[in-house]
């Protein structure tokens, strides 16, 4: 977690994890209204080692750190970022106070001996608060909560009421004791990028000792509250509220919290609907946070809100998922990410490109075959069996025949299948299925080219995630560009991009979506590296992107089928075919063409090639 101080007098303070965007567009985490500031000016990013660095996102006026102009700079406590006269000061950077979520994760406790805090309530004050002091709002909350007889729903809504209505906390979680008296996290609310704020040890010990809510300020100056979750006879869990704003950290809010948690009706209801046998703690893998933060996109924008919301819910379940979106929008990447975030992450992730398999072989490839199945067949296992206990990703599932769709529906219903040629032997299967298509599934169901029952097994619209085209989320182009630079082969050498590049990339019509942007940026980084330049310039982009030869290229393309190809056009097509054959691995393509890699980069620029 990183603390940032900003505003005209430096009085505004916020704590962030993983990613902070800064700019003139209101969707940014830090909104600066100065007209000189670019809409998406800069970002502060946490890497996998827990270090933070600031990056210029191709702004017009740039950024500075400690009065030195930079494109990218590792940050330390006390550093000052300057953006057009606006100062953002780096406060405490803490790796130990934020713990990554893990499988059956215990409530994290920060074991720091000198963690100073001031407790605002004691037992005497608590005993003075009576039910007669309750406001109508608190009584309404109690009435609504006690209507929920399922403990899972009740506890989730209790946390939400505490976080949002009572104290407006920035984050919170509810942890329950298991049979071994370990506190396991059950629900979380508003926890950025699924980092879990650790409970200070002194606060934890005080609440367990006194069995009443305590309110404190951590050593980092963050207002927090920790409350026991109780039946009439015992404490069954703890509720932690983190980053409570100063205006809500007052006696009125604290009294309302105490009234709600100590209320006899609430405690009696908890005892009636709580069962340790039915209670399942939230389970998340160690890779959850790592993969979640890699899915680059501003979660505040409308185009990405639904994506993040559904990732939050579906990745933690074992539900069958359908990914929708145009070619190149990141469906394959998201499928693997969901697998990495799930409880199956240590098992196989098997990707099947259905379009690459001839129609006559799809059944044998998916389900396996025996020697007698058909001429030339052999005993072999199929993709489903290979993925057993893991995840199978069926790319372009919308292109399957109705017969194969029926067999997949049977797998989902019965958890068994037969190899091709052996109808008598049932093979048990435990696999999660993720499908993807670039087609309109509702129209296919309507036209009866896709089975309605299979679509429903995939959850229909409820369990589908729609990835929008890059043209509909161009505000993410600066972030994506920076991500592809930092994760490219030479990303450690190239530090940034010019403003013209960002403007050009944001203005381009990305028919190839994110995949095309990735290939363009990675190629540009390699060219800049070979030229010894630390900043990407317009000369690193293909002419098709910059528009220097756009009109001529379009004329050539439209006439290609009606005239004899020129030597230049033949060369362009030959290079494109080599790149496609090598899946755009430039080193392999250069070897295939028998030319130096640098020559290939120049040819890519010259011809304006896109993947």
C-alpha positions in Angstrom: 0.0 0.0 0.0 1.2 3.5 -0.8 0.1 6.8 0.9 -0.2 9.9 -1.3 -0.6 13.5 -0.2 -1.9 16.0 -2.7 -4.1 19.0 -3.2 -3.2 22.7 -3.1 -1.8 22.5 0.4 -1.0 18.8 0.5 -3.9 18.2 2.9 -5.7 15.5 0.9 -4.5 12.0 1.7 -5.4 8.7 0.2 -4.0 5.1 0.4 -3.9 2.9 -2.7 -2.9 -0.5 -3.8 -1.5 -1.7 -7.1 -2.6 1.0 -9.5 -3.3 4.8 -9.2 -4.2 6.8 -12.3 -3.7 10.6 -12.4 -5.1 13.0 -14.9 -7.7 15.6 -16.0 -10.4 13.0 -16.7 -12.7 12.5 -13.7 -12.4 8.7 -13.9 -8.9 8.9 -12.6 -8.1 8.0 -9.0 -6.5 11.4 -8.6 -8.3 14.1 -10.6 -6.4 17.3 -11.4 -8.3 20.0 -13.2 -5.4 22.0 -14.6 -5.9 22.5 -18.3 -2.2 21.7 -19.0 -2.7 18.2 -17.5 -3.5 15.4 -20.0 -6.7 13.4 -19.6 -4.6 10.4 -18.6 -1.4 11.9 -17.5 0.5 9.4 -15.4 0.1 6.3 -13.3 1.6 4.9 -10.1 2.0 1.1 -10.5 3.0 -1.6 -8.0 5.1 -4.4 -9.5 5.0 -8.1 -8.4 7.9 -7.4 -6.0 5.8 -4.9 -4.1 7.7 -1.8 -5.3 6.0 1.3 -6.7 7.0 3.3 -9.7 5.5 6.3 -11.4 5.1 6.3 -15.2 4.4 9.1 -17.7 1.5 7.9 -19.9 2.7 10.1 -22.9 1.5 13.4 -21.5 2.2 16.7 -23.2 4.0 18.4 -20.3 5.6 15.4 -18.6 6.2 14.6 -15.0 9.0 15.2 -12.6 10.3 13.4 -9.4 12.3 15.5 -6.9 12.7 18.2 -9.5 14.0 16.0 -12.2 12.1 15.2 -15.4 11.4 11.5 -15.8 9.4 9.0 -17.9 9.6 6.2 -15.3 11.0 6.3 -11.8 11.0 3.9 -8.8 9.5 5.7 -5.8 10.5 5.8 -2.2 9.0 7.4 0.9 9.4 11.2 0.9 9.6 11.5 -2.9 7.7 14.3 -4.6 6.0 13.9 -8.0 5.4 17.2 -9.8 2.7 17.4 -12.6 2.3 20.9 -14.0 2.9 22.5 -10.6 0.8 20.0 -8.7 2.7 18.2 -6.0 2.0 14.6 -5.0 4.1 13.6 -2.0 4.8 9.9 -1.3 4.0 8.9 2.3 4.5 5.5 3.8 5.0 2.6 1.4 4.1 -0.6 3.2 4.4 -4.2 2.0 3.8 -5.8 5.3 0.5 -4.1 6.2 -1.3 -5.5 3.1 -1.3 -9.3 2.7 -2.2 -11.1 -0.6 -5.2 -13.3 -0.4 -4.5 -17.0 -0.2 -6.4 -20.3 -0.1 -8.5 -20.6 3.1 -6.9 -17.4 4.2 -6.7 -16.6 7.8 -7.4 -13.0 8.9 -4.0 -11.2 8.6 -2.7 -9.7 11.8 0.1 -7.1 11.7 2.6 -8.1 14.3 4.4 -4.8 15.0 5.4 -4.2 18.7 5.4 -0.4 18.5 2.2 0.0 16.5 0.8 3.0 18.3 -2.9 3.7 18.3 -5.4 5.5 20.4 -8.6 3.7 21.5 -11.6 5.9 21.4 -14.0 3.7 23.4 -13.8 1.7 26.5 -16.1 -0.8 28.2 -17.7 1.9 30.5 -18.8 4.0 27.6 -20.2 0.9 25.8 -22.3 0.0 28.7 -23.9 3.4 28.7 -25.3 3.0 25.2 -28.9 1.5 25.4 -31.3 0.3 22.7 -33.5 3.3 23.5 -30.8 5.5 21.9 -31.4 3.9 18.5 -32.3 6.1 15.6 -34.9 5.2 13.1 -32.2 4.4 10.5 -30.5 1.8 12.8 -33.9 0.2 13.6 -34.6 0.0 9.9 -31.3 -1.7 9.4 -32.0 -4.3 12.1 -35.5 -5.0 10.6 -34.1 -5.5 7.1 -31.1 -7.6 8.3 -33.3 -10.0 10.4 -35.4 -10.8 7.3 -32.3 -12.6 5.9 -32.4 -16.1 7.3 -29.5 -17.4 5.2 -26.4 -16.6 7.2 -24.3 -16.1 4.1 -26.6 -13.4 2.8 -27.1 -11.9 6.3 -23.4 -11.6 7.0 -22.7 -10.1 3.6 -25.3 -7.4 4.1 -24.2 -6.8 7.7 -20.7 -6.0 6.3 -22.1 -3.7 3.6 -24.3 -1.8 6.1 -21.3 -1.3 8.4 -19.0 -0.2 5.6 -21.2 2.1 3.6 -24.1 3.2 5.9 -22.6 3.4 9.3 -19.0 4.7 8.9 -18.4 5.0 5.1 -15.3 2.9 5.4 -13.0 2.6 2.4 -12.8 -1.2 2.9 -13.7 -4.0 5.3 -14.0 -7.7 5.8 -15.7 -10.2 7.9 -13.8 -13.2 9.3 -15.3 -16.3 11.0 -13.9 -18.8 13.4 -13.6 -22.3 12.0 -13.6 -25.5 14.1 -9.9 -25.0 14.9 -10.6 -21.5 16.2 -8.8 -19.9 13.2 -10.3 -16.7 11.7 -11.0 -17.3 8.0 -12.1 -14.4 5.8 -15.7 -14.9 4.6 -16.7 -11.6 3.0 -14.8 -8.5 1.7 -16.1 -5.1 0.7 -14.3 -2.4 -1.2 -10.9 -4.0 -0.9 -8.9 -2.6 -3.8 -7.5 -5.3 -6.1 -8.1 -7.9 -3.5 -5.3 -6.9 -1.1 -6.4 -7.6 2.4 -5.5 -4.9 5.0 -4.0 -6.5 8.1 -5.4 -5.9 11.6 -3.0 -4.3 14.0 -2.0 -6.8 16.7 -2.9 -4.5 19.7 -6.4 -3.8 18.3 -6.9 -7.5 17.7 -5.9 -8.5 21.2 -8.0 -5.7 22.8 -11.2 -6.8 21.0 -10.6 -10.5 21.9 -10.0 -9.5 25.5 -12.9 -7.1 26.0 -15.3 -8.7 23.5 -16.6 -5.3 22.4 -16.0 -3.0 19.4 -12.8 -0.9 19.5 -12.0 2.2 17.4 -8.4 3.2 16.7 -6.0 5.1 14.5 -3.1 3.0 13.1 0.5 4.1 13.2 0.0 5.2 9.5 -2.9 7.6 10.6 -5.7 5.4 9.2 -9.0 5.3 11.1 -10.2 1.7 11.7 -12.7 -0.2 13.8 -12.8 -3.9 14.8 -16.0 -5.5 16.2 -16.8 -8.9 17.4 -19.7 -10.8 15.7 -21.7 -12.4 18.5 -24.6 -14.6 19.2 -26.2 -14.4 22.6 -23.7 -16.9 24.0 -20.5 -16.7 22.0 -18.3 -14.7 19.6 -18.2 -16.4 16.2 -16.2 -13.9 14.2 -14.7 -10.4 13.8 -15.7 -7.5 11.5 -12.9 -5.1 10.4 -13.6 -1.6 9.0 -10.6 0.1 7.4 -9.9 3.7 6.2 -12.9 5.4 7.9 -13.0 9.1 6.8 -12.4 11.7 9.6 -15.9 13.2 9.3 -17.4 9.7 10.0 -14.9 8.9 12.8 -17.1 10.6 15.4 -19.1 9.6 18.5 -22.4 9.5 16.5 -21.1 6.9 14.0 -19.3 4.9 16.6 -22.5 4.7 18.8 -24.5 3.5 15.8 -22.0 0.8 15.1 -22.0 -0.3 18.7 -25.9 -0.3 18.8 -26.0 -2.5 15.7 -23.4 -5.1 16.7 -24.5 -5.3 20.4 -28.2 -5.3 19.7 -29.9 -8.3 21.3 -32.3 -8.9 18.3 -29.3 -9.0 15.9 -27.3 -11.4 18.2 -30.3 -13.7 18.6 -30.8 -13.8 14.8 -27.1 -14.6 14.2 -27.4 -17.5 16.6 -30.5 -18.8 14.8 -29.2 -18.7 11.3 -25.5 -19.4 11.8 -24.2 -22.9 11.3 -20.5 -23.8 11.2 -21.2 -26.8 9.0 -22.9 -24.7 6.3 -20.5 -21.8 6.6 -17.8 -21.8 3.8 -15.0 -19.2 4.0 -13.9 -17.3 1.0 -11.1 -19.2 -0.7 -8.7 -17.4 -3.0 -5.4 -18.6 -4.5 -2.0 -16.9 -4.1 -2.2 -15.9 -7.8 -5.5 -14.1 -7.4 -4.0 -10.6 -6.7 -1.2 -11.1 -9.2 -3.5 -12.0 -12.1 -6.3 -9.5 -11.2 -4.0 -6.5 -11.4 -2.6 -7.7 -14.7 -6.0 -7.3 -16.4 -5.3 -3.7 -17.4 -8.2 -1.3 -17.6 -9.7 1.5 -15.6 -12.4 -0.2 -13.4 -14.2 3.1 -13.0 -15.1 3.4 -16.7 -18.4 2.1 -17.9 -16.9 -0.3 -20.4 -14.9 -2.1 -17.8 -17.1 -2.0 -14.7 -19.2 -5.0 -15.7 -16.1 -7.0 -16.7 -14.5 -6.4 -13.3 -17.8 -7.0 -11.4 -18.2 -10.4 -13.1 -14.6 -11.4 -12.7 -15.0 -10.7 -9.0 -17.8 -13.2 -8.7 -17.3 -15.8 -11.3 -13.5 -16.4 -10.8 -14.1 -17.5 -7.2 -16.8 -20.0 -8.2 -16.6 -23.2 -10.3 -19.3 -22.0 -12.6 -19.1 -22.5 -16.4 -18.3 -19.2 -18.1 -18.8 -17.8 -21.6 -16.5 -15.1 -22.8 -17.9 -12.9 -25.6 -16.1 -10.3 -27.8 -14.4 -9.6 -31.1 -11.2 -11.2 -32.1 -8.2 -9.7 -30.2 -10.1 -8.3 -27.2 -8.3 -10.6 -24.8 -10.7 -13.6 -24.3 -7.9 -16.2 -24.2 -5.9 -14.1 -21.7 -9.0 -13.6 -19.5 -9.8 -17.3 -19.6 -6.3 -18.2 -18.3 -6.5 -15.4 -15.8 -9.8 -16.8 -14.4 -8.2 -20.2 -14.1 -5.2 -18.8 -12.3 -7.6 -17.0 -9.9 -9.6 -20.2 -9.1 -9.1 -23.1 -6.8 -8.0 -25.2 -9.8 -5.0 -23.0 -10.5 -2.4 -25.7 -9.7 -4.1 -28.1 -12.2 -3.9 -28.0 -16.0 -5.3 -25.2 -18.2 -6.0 -26.7 -21.6 -6.7 -24.3 -24.4 -8.5 -25.8 -27.5 -8.6 -23.7 -30.7 -11.7 -25.3 -32.2 -11.2 -23.5 -35.5 -7.9 -25.2 -36.1 -9.4 -28.7 -35.9 -11.0 -30.2 -39.0 -14.8 -30.9 -38.4 -14.4 -34.6 -38.9 -11.8 -34.9 -36.1 -13.3 -32.6 -33.4 -15.1 -35.3 -31.5 -11.9 -37.5 -31.4 -9.8 -34.5 -30.3 -12.2 -33.5 -27.6 -13.2 -36.8 -26.1 -10.4 -39.2 -27.3 -10.8 -42.4 -29.4 -10.1 -46.1 -29.5 -8.4 -48.0 -32.3 -11.7 -49.3 -33.7 -13.3 -45.8 -33.9 -12.4 -45.1 -37.6 -9.7 -46.0 -40.1 -6.4 -44.8 -38.9 -7.6 -44.2 -35.3 -5.5 -45.0 -32.3 -6.0 -45.3 -28.6 -5.6 -41.8 -27.2 -7.1 -39.4 -24.6 -8.8 -36.2 -25.7 -8.6 -32.7 -24.5 -11.3 -33.1 -21.9 -9.6 -36.1 -20.2 -6.3 -34.2 -20.4 -7.9 -31.3 -18.5 -9.5 -33.4 -15.8 -9.5 -31.7 -12.4 -8.4 -28.5 -14.2 -9.9 -26.0 -16.7 -10.6 -26.5 -20.4 -10.9 -23.4 -22.6 -13.0 -24.0 -25.8 -12.1 -21.1 -28.1 -14.7 -20.2 -30.8 -17.3 -22.6 -29.3 -20.0 -20.9 -31.4 -18.6 -22.6 -34.5 -19.3 -26.1 -33.2 -21.8 -28.4 -34.9 -25.1 -29.1 -33.1 -24.0 -32.7 -32.6 -20.8 -31.8 -30.7 -22.8 -29.1 -28.8 -25.1 -31.9 -27.6 -22.1 -34.0 -26.3 -20.7 -31.0 -24.4 -24.1 -30.4 -22.8 -24.1 -34.1 -21.8 -20.6 -33.6 -20.2 -21.9 -30.6 -18.2 -25.0 -32.6 -17.0 -23.6 -36.0 -16.3 -19.9 -35.3 -15.5 -19.1 -38.3 -17.7 -18.3 -39.0 -21.4 -17.4 -41.8 -23.8 -14.4 -42.0 -26.1 -15.2 -42.2 -29.8 -15.7 -45.8 -30.7 -16.3 -47.1 -27.1 -20.0 -46.3 -26.2 -20.0 -48.8 -23.3 -17.3 -47.3 -21.1 -18.2 -44.1 -19.2 -15.3 -41.9 -18.0 -15.8 -39.7 -15.0 -14.8 -36.1 -15.4 -14.3 -33.1 -13.0 -13.4 -30.1 -15.2 -14.4 -26.5 -15.4 -15.4 -25.3 -18.9 -14.8 -21.8 -20.2 -16.1 -21.1 -23.7 -15.4 -18.1 -25.9 -16.8 -16.8 -29.2 -16.9 -13.7 -31.3 -20.4 -14.4 -32.5 -23.8 -13.1 -31.3 -25.0 -16.0 -29.1 -28.6 -14.7 -28.7 -28.9 -14.5 -32.5 -27.5 -18.0 -32.9 -29.9 -19.4 -30.3 -32.7 -17.6 -32.2 -31.6 -19.1 -35.5 -31.2 -22.5 -33.9 -27.5 -22.7 -34.9 -26.6 -22.9 -31.2 -28.4 -25.1 -28.7 -30.5 -23.2 -26.2 -30.0 -25.8 -23.5 -26.2 -25.5 -23.9 -26.3 -21.7 -23.8 -28.3 -22.1 -20.6 -25.8 -24.5 -19.1 -23.2 -21.8 -19.7 -25.4 -19.5 -17.7 -26.6 -17.4 -20.6 -26.1 -13.7 -20.0 -25.6 -14.2 -16.2 -22.4 -16.1 -16.6 -21.1 -14.4 -19.7 -18.4 -11.7 -19.7 -18.5 -9.3 -22.6 -15.1 -7.8 -23.6 -15.6 -4.6 -25.5 -13.6 -3.6 -28.5 -10.5 -1.4 -27.9 -12.2 1.3 -30.0 -14.8 1.5 -27.2 -12.3 1.8 -24.4 -9.6 4.1 -25.9 -9.1 5.7 -22.5 -7.2 2.5 -21.6 -4.7 2.9 -24.5 -2.1 4.8 -22.4 -2.2 2.2 -19.7 -2.1 -0.7 -22.1 0.7 0.8 -24.0 2.7 1.3 -20.8 1.9 -2.3 -19.7 3.1 -3.7 -23.1 6.3 -1.7 -22.9 7.1 -2.8 -19.3 6.4 -6.5 -20.1 8.2 -6.6 -23.5 11.6 -8.2 -24.0 13.3 -4.9 -23.8 10.9 -3.1 -21.5 13.7 -2.5 -18.9 15.6 -0.4 -21.4 12.8 1.7 -23.0 11.4 4.1 -20.4 8.5 5.9 -22.1 6.7 7.3 -25.1 6.2 10.7 -26.7 2.9 12.5 -26.5 2.5 12.2 -30.3 2.6 8.4 -30.1 -0.2 8.2 -27.4 -2.3 10.7 -29.4 -1.8 8.6 -32.6 -2.5 5.3 -30.9 -5.7 6.7 -29.2 -6.9 8.1 -32.6 -6.3 4.9 -34.6 -9.1 2.6 -35.6 -8.1 -0.7 -33.8 -9.8 -3.3 -35.9 -7.3 -5.8 -34.5 -8.1 -4.7 -30.9 -5.7 -5.3 -28.0 -3.7 -8.0 -29.8 -2.9 -5.5 -32.6 -1.8 -2.8 -30.1 0.4 -5.3 -28.3 2.2 -6.3 -31.5 2.7 -2.7 -32.6 4.1 -1.6 -29.2 6.4 -4.6 -28.8 7.8 -4.1 -32.3 8.3 -0.4 -31.6 10.2 -1.2 -28.4 12.5 -3.6 -30.2 13.3 -1.0 -32.9 14.0 1.7 -30.3 16.2 -0.7 -28.3 18.3 -1.6 -31.4 18.6 2.2 -32.1 19.7 2.8 -28.5 16.8 5.1 -27.7 15.0 5.0 -24.3 11.9 6.8 -25.6 9.6 5.6 -28.4 9.0 8.1 -31.2 6.7 8.3 -34.2 9.4 6.8 -36.4 9.0 3.5 -34.5 5.4 3.1 -35.6 4.3 1.4 -38.9 3.2 3.8 -41.6 -0.3 2.3 -41.5 -0.6 3.6 -38.0 0.9 7.1 -38.5 -1.0 7.6 -41.8 2.0 8.7 -43.8 1.0 6.2 -46.5 -2.5 5.4 -45.4 -4.4 6.5 -48.6 -1.9 4.8 -50.9 -2.0 1.6 -49.0 -5.8 1.5 -49.1 -5.8 2.0 -52.8 -3.3 -0.8 -53.2 -5.3 -3.1 -51.0 -8.6 -2.5 -52.8 -7.0 -3.1 -56.2 -5.0 -6.1 -55.1 -7.4 -8.6 -56.6 -7.7 -6.8 -59.9 -4.1 -6.3 -61.0 -0.7 -8.0 -61.1 1.0 -7.4 -57.7 4.1 -5.3 -57.7 7.4 -6.5 -56.3 6.8 -4.3 -53.2 3.3 -5.8 -52.7 4.7 -9.3 -53.1 7.3 -8.6 -50.5 4.8 -7.2 -48.0 2.5 -10.2 -48.4 5.5 -12.6 -48.1 6.6 -11.0 -44.9 3.1 -11.0 -43.5 2.7 -14.7 -44.2 6.0 -15.4 -42.5 5.0 -13.4 -39.4 1.6 -15.2 -39.3 3.3 -18.6 -39.6 5.6 -17.7 -36.7 2.8 -16.2 -34.6 4.5 -12.8 -34.9 7.7 -14.0 -33.2 10.1 -11.6 -35.1 13.2 -13.7 -34.4 11.7 -16.8 -35.9 10.2 -14.9 -38.8 13.6 -13.3 -39.6 15.2 -16.8 -39.6 12.4 -18.2 -41.8 12.9 -15.3 -44.3 16.7 -15.5 -44.1 17.2 -11.9 -43.2 18.6 -10.1 -40.1 16.1 -9.3 -37.4 16.8 -5.6 -37.8 16.0 -5.8 -41.5 12.7 -7.4 -40.7 11.8 -4.6 -38.2 12.6 -2.0 -40.9 10.4 -3.9 -43.4 7.5 -4.0 -40.9 7.8 -0.2 -40.6 8.2 0.3 -44.3 5.1 -1.7 -45.2 2.9 -0.7 -42.3 2.3 -4.3 -41.3 -0.2 -5.2 -38.6 -1.0 -8.6 -37.1 
